[in-house]
Amino acid sequence: MDGSIDCVIVGGGPAGLTAALYLARYRRTTRVFDAGESRARLIPVARNVPGFPSGINGEAWLANLREQLAPYDVTPEPARVEAIEAVSDGFRIEYRPIGGGDAQTARSVHARRVLLAAGIRDGLPSVPNADELTRSGLFRLCPICDGYETEGKRIAMLGPAKCALSHAIFMRTFSRDVSVVASELDALSDAEVASAAACGVSLIALSRLDAIRGADQAVQIIGQSGTVHRFDSVYPVMGCDPRTDVLGLDVARDEDGMVRTDKHQRTSIERLYAAGDIVNTLNQISVASGEAAVAATAIHKSLPHNAL
C-alpha cells in the first residue's frame, strides 16, 4: 500500500481539480485519480464560464487548471478507482493506473478523507463516434450552457417523449425551430400534445438517426413516416448515471441517484465528501467549482491542525 495522505480526490474534472487546488493551498497532501472521462472534455466552447469573454474549450479549461496545480506539486494521475473501503481512520482506496508499465497492477492508498468528484455518464445515441459528434456541436449536452448559441438553428430534443418535451419547451427561449424526436410519441397525453402545439414545438416519431459530415454538417433524422428531417444540433435527453458504481459504500442518494450532501458537501458516510455533477443536476462548471471550494475547505477544517 502507498503511504497515508490527507485526501484522495476521485475525478479530474472541474470539481476535482478545483478542490485539489484549494487543498494544496491549505498545505494538505492530496492525490487526484483521473480516469479521463470528465464530460467537460467534450465541450466545444463554453461561453458562460466567468472570466473568459471569448469562451473557452473544455479541454483547454481543464489543461489550465492542471497547469495551475503544477506549482503545488499536485499532478492528476491517470488511474481508475476500483473500490473504496472505510477503515477506522479514513479510507483504503484501490486504484489501477491507466497506461504505462503499471497499467495492469492494482494498487492501494490510505487517505484520511475522500472527495467524490467523478461526475456523471450521459446517455448518448447509439451512433459511431458519439463523443466526437459532441465535440463538434452536432450533439449538445447542456441547454443551459449553450442554448444561447442555438438561436436561428434547427434543434431536436431526442429521448423519451415526456422528458424531451419538457426540455424542448425550455429551448424555445433560444430557438423558433425546436422538435421533440421520440420513438414513442403516444406516451404523451392529449394535454402534453396540446402544450407542444401551443409552444410551437414539433413532434417527430423517430425511425433512424444519421450524422452527416462535410460543409453542411447536420444530423439527419428519418421519421417513421419516411420523412427526412435535418437538424443543426441534437440534444440527447436520455438521462445520465452518476459515477458511483465503484464505491463499495452505502452512501445516501436522492431519487435521481445523485449523492446526497449537506451544506459542507459531507455525505452520509463520515469523512466522505462529494461535489460537482455527481451531486448536483444543474451540471455547471461554476456550480462544480463552488461546491469543490466548499468541500475542500470543510475537509481542511475537519483534519488535524497543520500549523507551521
LUMKEVEX-467688 format. One record per atom (N, C-alpha, C): atom name; x, z, y. Coordinates in pm, whole numbers, plus 50000, padded with zeros to 5 digits. Layout:
# LUMKEVEX-467688
  atome     c1     c3     c2
     CA      X      Z      Y
...
//
This chain:
# LUMKEVEX-467688
  atome     c1     c3     c2
      N  50085  50000  49880
     CA  50000  50000  50000
      C  50088  50000  50125
      N  50045  49924  50228
     CA  50116  49925  50355
      C  50101  50063  50420
      N  50178  50089  50524
     CA  50171  50218  50592
      C  50039  50240  50663
      N  50012  50364  50700
     CA  49887  50400  50767
      C  49894  50365  50916
      N  49782  50318  50970
     CA  49774  50282  51111
      C  49647  50340  51171
      N  49634  50326  51303
     CA  49517  50381  51371
      C  49391  50301  51342
      N  49399  50168  51351
     CA  49277  50087  51338
      C  49305  49950  51277
      N  49219  49911  51186
     CA  49214  49774  51136
      C  49092  49707  51196
      N  49112  49587  51249
     CA  49003  49507  51303
      C  48979  49390  51208
      N  48856  49377  51162
     CA  48819  49269  51071
      C  48756  49158  51154
      N  48830  49051  51176
     CA  48779  48939  51255
      C  48866  48911  51375
      N  48899  48783  51397
     CA  48985  48744  51508
      C  48914  48656  51609
      N  48785  48684  51633
     CA  48710  48612  51734
      C  48710  48689  51866
      N  48614  48658  51955
     CA  48610  48724  52085
      C  48608  48877  52078
      N  48523  48933  51991
     CA  48515  49079  51982
      C  48643  49138  51925
      N  48692  49081  51816
     CA  48810  49136  51751
      C  48933  49132  51839
      N  48957  49019  51905
     CA  49077  49005  51988
      C  49068  49090  52114
      N  48949  49100  52172
     CA  48932  49185  52290
      C  48955  49331  52255
      N  48899  49375  52144
     CA  48920  49514  52101
      C  49067  49541  52074
      N  49136  49444  52014
     CA  49279  49461  51986
      C  49358  49478  52116
      N  49321  49402  52219
     CA  49389  49414  52348
      C  49371  49554  52406
      N  49249  49603  52403
     CA  49223  49738  52456
      C  49298  49844  52376
      N  49292  49835  52245
     CA  49359  49936  52161
      C  49510  49932  52180
      N  49566  49812  52194
     CA  49710  49801  52218
      C  49748  49868  52349
      N  49664  49851  52450
     CA  49693  49911  52580
      C  49666  50062  52579
      N  49591  50109  52481
     CA  49578  50254  52460
      C  49692  50308  52372
      N  49787  50220  52339
     CA  49902  50255  52255
      C  49859  50301  52116
      N  49763  50231  52061
     CA  49718  50258  51925
      C  49771  50151  51831
      N  49819  50194  51714
     CA  49867  50097  51615
      C  49748  50022  51555
      N  49755  49891  51563
     CA  49638  49808  51530
      C  49682  49684  51453
      N  49601  49647  51354
     CA  49620  49520  51285
      C  49488  49444  51288
      N  49499  49314  51310
     CA  49382  49226  51313
      C  49392  49130  51196
      N  49292  49133  51108
     CA  49285  49038  50997
      C  49186  48928  51033
      N  49236  48806  51039
     CA  49158  48693  51087
      C  49150  48585  50979
      N  49030  48562  50927
     CA  49010  48459  50825
      C  48998  48320  50885
      N  49004  48310  51019
     CA  49000  48179  51085
      C  48862  48117  51089
      N  48757  48200  51086
     CA  48621  48147  51078
      C  48535  48182  51199
      N  48597  48224  51308
     CA  48520  48257  51428
      C  48438  48136  51472
      N  48310  48157  51499
     CA  48228  48044  51545
      C  48272  47996  51683
      N  48346  48079  51757
     CA  48395  48037  51888
      C  48487  47916  51878
      N  48552  47898  51763
     CA  48646  47786  51747
      C  48574  47652  51751
      N  48442  47653  51732
     CA  48364  47528  51728
      C  48309  47488  51864
      N  48328  47572  51966
     CA  48269  47545  52097
      C  48344  47431  52166
      N  48278  47318  52197
     CA  48348  47209  52267
      C  48394  47253  52406
      N  48300  47305  52486
     CA  48331  47359  52618
      C  48230  47469  52648
      N  48279  47588  52680
     CA  48191  47698  52722
      C  48197  47706  52874
      N  48081  47692  52937
     CA  48077  47692  53083
      C  48011  47817  53140
      N  47976  47912  53054
     CA  47916  48036  53105
      C  48006  48157  53080
      N  48135  48131  53053
     CA  48231  48240  53039
      C  48289  48269  53177
      N  48270  48389  53231
     CA  48318  48419  53366
      C  48467  48394  53381
      N  48504  48335  53496
     CA  48645  48315  53528
      C  48699  48178  53495
      N  48615  48090  53440
     CA  48661  47954  53406
      C  48567  47853  53472
      N  48591  47821  53600
     CA  48498  47735  53676
      C  48472  47600  53611
      N  48571  47545  53540
     CA  48554  47414  53476
      C  48517  47426  53329
      N  48492  47549  53284
     CA  48463  47572  53143
      C  48592  47580  53063
      N  48578  47618  52936
     CA  48696  47628  52850
      C  48656  47600  52706
      N  48741  47529  52637
     CA  48722  47500  52495
      C  48736  47629  52414
      N  48657  47642  52309
     CA  48658  47765  52230
      C  48793  47796  52169
      N  48859  47696  52111
     CA  48991  47718  52052
      C  49091  47760  52159
      N  49083  47698  52277
     CA  49174  47733  52385
      C  49152  47875  52433
      N  49026  47917  52438
     CA  48995  48054  52481
      C  49052  48154  52383
      N  49038  48128  52253
     CA  49095  48217  52152
      C  49247  48218  52161
      N  49307  48101  52186
     CA  49453  48094  52199
      C  49501  48175  52319
      N  49425  48170  52428
     CA  49460  48250  52546
      C  49460  48399  52513
      N  49360  48443  52438
     CA  49353  48584  52401
      C  49469  48624  52310
      N  49503  48537  52216
     CA  49617  48567  52128
      C  49747  48574  52210
      N  49760  48486  52307
     CA  49878  48490  52394
      C  49881  48619  52476
      N  49764  48662  52521
     CA  49756  48785  52599
      C  49795  48908  52516
      N  49772  48899  52385
     CA  49807  49009  52295
      C  49957  49015  52264
      N  50024  48902  52274
     CA  50162  48892  52227
      C  50257  48996  52286
      N  50250  49027  52417
     CA  50344  49126  52471
      C  50328  49265  52411
      N  50216  49291  52346
     CA  50192  49422  52287
      C  50227  49426  52138
      N  50292  49320  52091
     CA  50333  49312  51950
      C  50215  49322  51855
      N  50103  49265  51894
     CA  49987  49254  51805
      C  49965  49106  51777
      N  49986  49065  51656
     CA  49967  48926  51616
      C  49860  48920  51507
      N  49745  48857  51535
     CA  49643  48844  51431
      C  49701  48783  51305
      N  49668  48842  51192
     CA  49724  48799  51063
      C  49623  48712  50988
      N  49662  48592  50945
     CA  49571  48510  50864
      C  49547  48579  50730
      N  49433  48638  50715
     CA  49404  48714  50594
      C  49254  48734  50582
      N  49209  48746  50459
     CA  49067  48771  50432
      C  49052  48912  50374
      N  48970  48993  50439
     CA  48943  49127  50389
      C  48848  49116  50271
      N  48884  49179  50160
     CA  48805  49168  50037
      C  48727  49294  50007
      N  48769  49408  50058
     CA  48697  49532  50033
      C  48740  49638  50132
      N  48648  49726  50165
     CA  48676  49842  50250
      C  48623  49965  50178
      N  48711  50059  50152
     CA  48673  50181  50080
      C  48693  50302  50169
      N  48588  50381  50186
     CA  48601  50504  50264
      C  48678  50607  50183
      N  48778  50669  50247
     CA  48855  50777  50186
      C  48849  50897  50279
      N  48910  51007  50239
     CA  48891  51133  50311
      C  48934  51127  50457
      N  49039  51051  50487
     CA  49091  51050  50623
      C  49085  50911  50687
      N  48991  50828  50643
     CA  48977  50695  50701
      C  48929  50594  50600
      N  49002  50483  50588
     CA  48960  50375  50500
      C  49081  50311  50433
      N  49055  50262  50313
     CA  49152  50178  50242
      C  49097  50036  50247
      N  49174  49947  50308
     CA  49129  49809  50328
      C  49209  49717  50237
      N  49140  49646  50150
     CA  49206  49547  50066
      C  49194  49410  50133
      N  49305  49339  50140
     CA  49304  49208  50204
      C  49397  49114  50129
      N  49373  48985  50151
     CA  49455  48882  50086
      C  49504  48785  50193
      N  49636  48774  50213
     CA  49688  48680  50312
      C  49644  48536  50282
      N  49627  48459  50388
     CA  49590  48318  50376
      C  49712  48233  50409
      N  49750  48145  50317
     CA  49866  48060  50338
      C  49996  48136  50315
      N  50106  48062  50309
     CA  50236  48125  50289
      C  50256  48171  50146
      N  50371  48233  50122
     CA  50406  48273  49986
      C  50325  48388  49932
      N  50261  48465  50023
     CA  50184  48581  49978
      C  50035  48551  49959
      N  49999  48421  49962
     CA  49858  48385  49965
      C  49780  48436  49845
      N  49847  48450  49730
     CA  49776  48492  49610
      C  49789  48642  49583
      N  49856  48714  49671
     CA  49885  48855  49648
      C  49792  48943  49728
      N  49706  49017  49661
     CA  49618  49112  49729
      C  49700  49232  49773
      N  49672  49281  49892
     CA  49743  49396  49945
      C  49642  49495  50002
      N  49690  49612  50041
     CA  49600  49711  50099
      C  49672  49788  50209
      N  49593  49844  50299
     CA  49646  49923  50409
      C  49550  50038  50436
      N  49603  50149  50480
     CA  49519  50262  50519
      C  49502  50262  50670
      N  49379  50280  50717
     CA  49352  50288  50860
      C  49260  50407  50888
      N  49287  50474  50999
     CA  49204  50588  51036
      C  49067  50543  51085
      N  49063  50423  51142
     CA  48936  50367  51190
      C  48932  50219  51152
      N  48809  50166  51140
     CA  48790  50023  51115
      C  48686  49971  51214
      N  48714  49855  51272
     CA  48618  49786  51356
      C  48577  49656  51288
      N  48449  49642  51261
     CA  48395  49518  51204
      C  48364  49422  51318
      N  48430  49307  51319
     CA  48408  49206  51422
      C  48416  49067  51360
      N  48362  49055  51239
     CA  48376  48931  51162
      C  48270  48827  51196
      N  48173  48862  51281
     CA  48077  48763  51326
      C  47973  48723  51223
      N  47924  48600  51236
     CA  47816  48550  51151
      C  47851  48411  51099
      N  47778  48371  50993
     CA  47783  48233  50943
      C  47654  48164  50985
      N  47667  48053  51054
     CA  47549  47977  51095
      C  47501  47888  50982
      N  47370  47878  50967
     CA  47314  47780  50876
      C  47325  47641  50938
      N  47388  47549  50870
     CA  47405  47413  50921
      C  47346  47312  50823
      N  47304  47196  50872
     CA  47251  47093  50783
      C  47353  47052  50678
      N  47304  47010  50564
     CA  47392  46966  50454
      C  47436  46822  50477
      N  47527  46805  50571
     CA  47584  46673  50600
      C  47736  46688  50602
      N  47809  46580  50575
     CA  47956  46589  50578
      C  48006  46626  50717
      N  48113  46705  50722
     CA  48183  46736  50847
      C  48093  46805  50950
      N  48012  46899  50906
     CA  47922  46969  50999
      C  48000  47040  51109
      N  48115  47100  51074
     CA  48196  47168  51176
      C  48245  47070  51282
      N  48290  46953  51237
     CA  48340  46852  51331
      C  48227  46803  51422
      N  48109  46788  51368
     CA  47994  46745  51448
      C  47958  46850  51552
      N  47980  46977  51518
     CA  47955  47084  51613
      C  48058  47080  51726
      N  48184  47059  51690
     CA  48288  47050  51793
      C  48263  46933  51889
      N  48201  46827  51839
     CA  48176  46708  51922
      C  48053  46724  52010
      N  47969  46823  51981
     CA  47848  46843  52059
      C  47726  46775  52002
      N  47741  46701  51891
     CA  47623  46643  51827
      C  47536  46753  51766
      N  47600  46851  51706
     CA  47530  46973  51667
      C  47566  47080  51770
      N  47469  47158  51809
     CA  47492  47268  51902
      C  47433  47395  51842
      N  47498  47507  51868
     CA  47457  47632  51805
      C  47391  47730  51900
      N  47404  47709  52032
     CA  47363  47814  52125
      C  47295  47758  52249
      N  47161  47756  52251
     CA  47090  47707  52370
      C  47122  47787  52496
      N  47149  47917  52479
     CA  47183  47999  52595
      C  47316  47954  52654
      N  47410  47918  52567
     CA  47544  47878  52613
      C  47544  47742  52680
      N  47479  47645  52619
     CA  47496  47507  52666
      C  47365  47433  52691
      N  47253  47505  52695
     CA  47127  47440  52724
      C  47129  47367  52858
      N  47198  47424  52956
     CA  47206  47364  53089
      C  47262  47222  53083
      N  47355  47199  52991
     CA  47420  47068  52980
      C  47332  46964  52911
      N  47216  47001  52862
     CA  47131  46905  52790
      C  47028  46838  52881
      N  47032  46866  53009
     CA  46935  46805  53100
      C  46941  46652  53089
      N  46827  46592  53069
     CA  46819  46447  53057
      C  46856  46393  52921
      N  46882  46480  52827
     CA  46921  46436  52692
      C  46805  46451  52594
      N  46818  46379  52482
     CA  46719  46387  52374
      C  46762  46497  52278
      N  46678  46598  52265
     CA  46716  46719  52191
      C  46621  46742  52075
      N  46677  46777  51959
     CA  46596  46814  51842
      C  46630  46956  51801
      N  46526  47032  51768
     CA  46544  47165  51709
      C  46511  47151  51561
      N  46611  47169  51476
     CA  46599  47140  51333
      C  46595  47269  51253
      N  46488  47286  51176
     CA  46480  47406  51092
      C  46337  47438  51056
      N  46311  47557  51002
     CA  46174  47597  50971
      C  46086  47582  51094
      N  45967  47527  51074
     CA  45884  47482  51186
      C  45856  47591  51289
      N  45817  47710  51244
     CA  45779  47815  51339
      C  45897  47857  51426
      N  46011  47877  51364
     CA  46131  47916  51439
      C  46177  47804  51531
      N  46175  47681  51479
     CA  46218  47566  51559
      C  46129  47548  51681
      N  45999  47572  51665
     CA  45906  47557  51777
      C  45936  47660  51886
      N  45961  47783  51847
     CA  45995  47886  51945
      C  46117  47847  52027
      N  46220  47795  51959
     CA  46341  47753  52028
      C  46316  47628  52113
      N  46230  47539  52063
     CA  46202  47416  52137
      C  46133  47447  52270
      N  46041  47541  52268
     CA  45972  47579  52392
      C  46073  47637  52491
      N  46167  47716  52441
     CA  46274  47769  52527
      C  46355  47655  52586
      N  46384  47552  52506
     CA  46468  47441  52552
      C  46401  47354  52657
      N  46269  47364  52670
     CA  46201  47285  52773
      C  46243  47326  52913
      N  46309  47441  52926
     CA  46368  47480  53053
      C  46474  47379  53096
      N  46536  47313  52999
     CA  46653  47229  53028
      C  46628  47080  53009
      N  46538  47042  52921
     CA  46519  46900  52890
      C  46371  46867  52878
      N  46337  46746  52922
     CA  46199  46699  52908
      C  46173  46637  52771
      N  46281  46607  52698
     CA  46269  46535  52570
      C  46315  46627  52457
      N  46224  46711  52410
     CA  46256  46810  52307
      C  46160  46792  52190
      N  46214  46791  52069
     CA  46133  46774  51949
      C  46163  46883  51848
      N  46061  46919  51772
     CA  46077  47003  51653
      C  46090  46909  51534
      N  46194  46927  51454
     CA  46213  46847  51333
      C  46213  46942  51215
      N  46113  46929  51130
     CA  46099  47019  51015
      C  46036  46943  50900
      N  46070  46983  50779
     CA  46016  46913  50662
      C  45874  46957  50631
      N  45834  47074  50682
     CA  45701  47126  50652
      C  45630  47166  50780
      N  45582  47069  50853
     CA  45512  47097  50977
      C  45379  47166  50954
      N  45326  47156  50831
     CA  45197  47220  50805
      C  45207  47372  50805
      N  45328  47426  50818
     CA  45343  47571  50833
      C  45296  47618  50970
      N  45283  47524  51064
     CA  45237  47560  51198
      C  45085  47576  51200
      N  45039  47677  51269
     CA  44895  47697  51285
      C  44842  47598  51389
      N  44709  47585  51394
     CA  44648  47497  51495
      C  44688  47542  51635
      N  44695  47673  51655
     CA  44732  47726  51787
      C  44875  47689  51822
      N  44963  47690  51723
     CA  45103  47655  51748
      C  45117  47505  51776
      N  45042  47423  51704
     CA  45044  47279  51731
      C  44994  47252  51873
      N  44890  47323  51912
     CA  44837  47307  52048
      C  44939  47354  52152
      N  45010  47461  52121
     CA  45112  47513  52212
      C  45225  47412  52229
      N  45264  47347  52119
     CA  45368  47244  52127
      C  45323  47130  52219
      N  45200  47086  52201
     CA  45148  46977  52283
      C  45143  47017  52431
      N  45098  47140  52456
     CA  45087  47187  52593
      C  45223  47197  52661
      N  45325  47225  52583
     CA  45461  47240  52638
      C  45539  47109  52638
      N  45477  47003  52586
     CA  45546  46874  52583
      C  45652  46864  52476
      N  45632  46934  52364
     CA  45726  46932  52253
      C  45671  46843  52142
      N  45748  46744  52099
     CA  45707  46655  51991
      C  45732  46720  51856
      N  45651  46683  51757
     CA  45666  46735  51620
      C  45699  46619  51528
      N  45810  46630  51455
     CA  45855  46523  51366
      C  45875  46579  51226
      N  45810  46516  51128
     CA  45827  46556  50988
      C  45955  46493  50935
      N  46050  46575  50892
     CA  46183  46528  50854
      C  46184  46464  50716
      N  46254  46351  50708
     CA  46284  46290  50578
      C  46435  46288  50554
      N  46512  46241  50655
     CA  46657  46232  50639
      C  46726  46243  50775
      N  46850  46294  50773
     CA  46928  46309  50895
      C  47064  46242  50875
      N  47106  46162  50974
     CA  47237  46097  50969
      C  47308  46119  51103
      N  47438  46140  51097
     CA  47520  46146  51218
      C  47585  46011  51240
      N  47578  45960  51362
     CA  47630  45828  51394
      C  47748  45842  51489
      N  47859  45774  51456
     CA  47977  45780  51542
      C  47982  45656  51630
      N  48093  45645  51704
     CA  48112  45528  51789
      C  48073  45557  51933
      N  48065  45450  52013
     CA  48037  45466  52155
      C  47901  45531  52178
      N  47805  45498  52093
     CA  47670  45553  52107
      C  47652  45668  52008
      N  47729  45774  52027
     CA  47717  45888  51936
      C  47576  45946  51944
      N  47518  45968  51830
     CA  47384  46023  51826
      C  47358  46077  51686
      N  47253  46153  51676
     CA  47205  46198  51546
      C  47077  46121  51518
      N  47075  46054  51406
     CA  46959  45973  51368
      C  46876  46049  51265
      N  46750  46064  51294
     CA  46659  46134  51203
      C  46550  46038  51158
      N  46535  46029  51029
     CA  46430  45944  50971
      C  46310  46033  50942
      N  46198  46000  51005
     CA  46077  46076  50981
      C  46013  46039  50849
      N  45924  46123  50801
     CA  45856  46096  50674
      C  45771  45970  50681
      N  45736  45929  50803
     CA  45660  45805  50820
      C  45750  45682  50816
      N  45882  45705  50814
     CA  45977  45594  50817
      C  46029  45562  50956
      N  45973  45625  51057
     CA  46017  45602  51194
      C  46157  45660  51216
      N  46240  45586  51288
     CA  46376  45631  51320
      C  46376  45696  51458
      N  46428  45817  51465
     CA  46440  45891  51591
      C  46587  45919  51617
      N  46631  45900  51742
     CA  46770  45924  51777
      C  46778  46035  51881
      N  46875  46125  51860
     CA  46891  46240  51949
      C  47036  46252  51994
      N  47053  46296  52117
     CA  47188  46319  52168
      C  47249  46445  52109
      N  47167  46543  52082
     CA  47215  46666  52020
      C  47105  46728  51935
      N  47148  46796  51829
     CA  47056  46868  51742
      C  47100  47014  51738
      N  47003  47102  51759
     CA  47027  47245  51742
      C  46974  47286  51605
      N  47061  47314  51509
     CA  47012  47366  51382
      C  46960  47509  51402
      N  46833  47528  51370
     CA  46773  47661  51381
      C  46747  47705  51237
      N  46854  47734  51167
     CA  46846  47755  51022
      C  46894  47894  50982
      N  46894  47984  51080
     CA  46931  48122  51050
      C  47081  48141  51044
      N  47120  48265  51024
     CA  47261  48299  51013
      C  47274  48425  50928
      N  47394  48444  50876
     CA  47422  48561  50793
      C  47538  48639  50853
      N  47518  48768  50881
     CA  47632  48849  50926
      C  47737  48856  50816
      N  47862  48853  50856
     CA  47972  48855  50758
      C  47999  48999  50713
      N  47907  49052  50637
     CA  47922  49190  50587
      C  47931  49194  50436
      N  47943  49077  50373
     CA  47933  49072  50227
      C  48053  49132  50156
      N  48164  49156  50226
     CA  48282  49212  50159
      C  48301  49360  50187
      N  48207  49420  50253
     CA  48228  49558  50297
      C  48243  49656  50182
      N  48153  49649  50085
     CA  48152  49751  49981
      C  48107  49884  50036
      N  48040  49882  50151
     CA  47994  50004  50217
      C  47845  49993  50244
      N  47775  50102  50230
     CA  47631  50105  50252
      C  47603  50137  50399
      N  47633  50040  50485
     CA  47616  50059  50628
      C  47474  50019  50668
      N  47414  50093  50760
     CA  47277  50065  50803
      C  47271  49933  50880
      N  47165  49856  50852
     CA  47144  49728  50919
      C  47001  49720  50969
      N  46977  49628  51063
     CA  46841  49610  51113
      C  46767  49507  51030
      N  46646  49471  51074
     CA  46562  49380  50996
      C  46621  49239  50986
      N  46713  49205  51075
     CA  46780  49074  51070
      C  46910  49078  50992
      N  46944  49195  50938
     CA  47068  49209  50863
      C  47189  49243  50947
      N  47168  49259  51080
     CA  47279  49295  51168
      C  47314  49443  51152
      N  47441  49474  51171
     CA  47487  49612  51159
      C  47432  49695  51275
      N  47371  49807  51244
     CA  47319  49896  51347
      C  47433  49979  51407
      N  47433  49993  51538
     CA  47531  50078  51605
      C  47463  50161  51714
      N  47534  50267  51757
     CA  47485  50343  51871
      C  47550  50288  51998
      N  47535  50358  52110
     CA  47586  50305  52237
      C  47738  50303  52244
      N  47804  50368  52150
     CA  47950  50365  52143
      C  48000  50269  52034
      N  47910  50188  51980
     CA  47940  50090  51873
      C  47976  50157  51741
      N  47934  50282  51724
     CA  47955  50352  51597
      C  47845  50312  51500
      N  47882  50290  51375
     CA  47784  50257  51271
      C  47735  50384  51205
      N  47656  50367  51100
     CA  47603  50482  51026
      C  47709  50550  50941
      N  47826  50488  50929
     CA  47937  50545  50850
      C  48043  50599  50945
      N  48079  50722  50926
     CA  48177  50787  51012
      C  48308  50708  51015
      N  48362  50691  51135
     CA  48489  50622  51161
      C  48480  50469  51152
      N  48361  50416  51123
     CA  48342  50271  51113
      C  48264  50223  51235
      N  48319  50123  51304
     CA  48260  50069  51426
      C  48231  49920  51405
      N  48147  49865  51491
     CA  48115  49722  51481
      C  48086  49667  51621
      N  48119  49540  51643
     CA  48096  49476  51772
      C  48084  49326  51755
      N  48017  49262  51851
     CA  48006  49117  51851
      C  47884  49066  51777
      N  47892  48943  51729
     CA  47777  48878  51667
      C  47728  48948  51541
      N  47814  49027  51478
     CA  47774  49100  51358
      C  47674  49210  51392
      N  47663  49239  51524
     CA  47576  49346  51574
      C  47462  49289  51656
      N  47493  49191  51743
     CA  47401  49151  51849
      C  47357  49007  51832
      N  47226  48985  51828
     CA  47175  48849  51804
      C  47182  48759  51927
      N  47224  48811  52043
     CA  47237  48725  52160
      C  47354  48628  52145
      N  47457  48666  52068
     CA  47567  48576  52033
      C  47636  48514  52155
      N  47682  48598  52243
     CA  47752  48553  52363
      C  47893  48609  52369
      N  47988  48529  52415
     CA  48126  48576  52430
      C  48131  48698  52521
      N  48057  48693  52632
     CA  48059  48805  52726
      C  48007  48933  52662
      N  47902  48921  52582
     CA  47846  49037  52515
      C  47945  49092  52413
      N  48004  49003  52334
     CA  48102  49046  52233
      C  48221  49116  52297
      N  48268  49062  52408
     CA  48382  49122  52477
      C  48347  49260  52530
      N  48228  49273  52587
     CA  48185  49403  52639
      C  48171  49507  52529
      N  48109  49467  52418
     CA  48095  49560  52306
      C  48231  49599  52249
      N  48324  49504  52248
     CA  48459  49533  52198
      C  48529  49636  52285
      N  48513  49624  52416
     CA  48574  49722  52507
      C  48517  49861  52483
      N  48385  49867  52464
     CA  48319  49996  52437
      C  48370  50054  52305
      N  48375  49969  52201
     CA  48419  50016  52069
      C  48563  50064  52073
      N  48651  49986  52135
     CA  48793  50023  52138
      C  48814  50155  52211
      N  48742  50173  52320
     CA  48755  50299  52395
      C  48704  50417  52314
      N  48592  50396  52245
     CA  48538  50504  52160
      C  48634  50536  52045
      N  48694  50434  51987
     CA  48791  50455  51879
      C  48910  50535  51931
      N  48962  50494  52046
     CA  49077  50565  52105
      C  49045  50713  52127
      N  48929  50740  52183
     CA  48892  50879  52213
      C  48868  50960  52087
      N  48830  50893  51977
     CA  48800  50965  51853
      C  48925  51003  51775
      N  49037  50938  51807
     CA  49162  50963  51736
      C  49238  51080  51798
      N  49330  51140  51723
     CA  49412  51248  51780
      C  49483  51201  51907
      N  49496  51292  52003
     CA  49558  51259  52132
      C  49699  51205  52111
      N  49735  51102  52186
     CA  49866  51039  52169
      C  49948  51046  52297
      N  49956  51166  52355
     CA  50030  51184  52480
      C  50178  51149  52461
      N  50238  51094  52566
     CA  50381  51063  52563
      C  50463  51192  52561
//
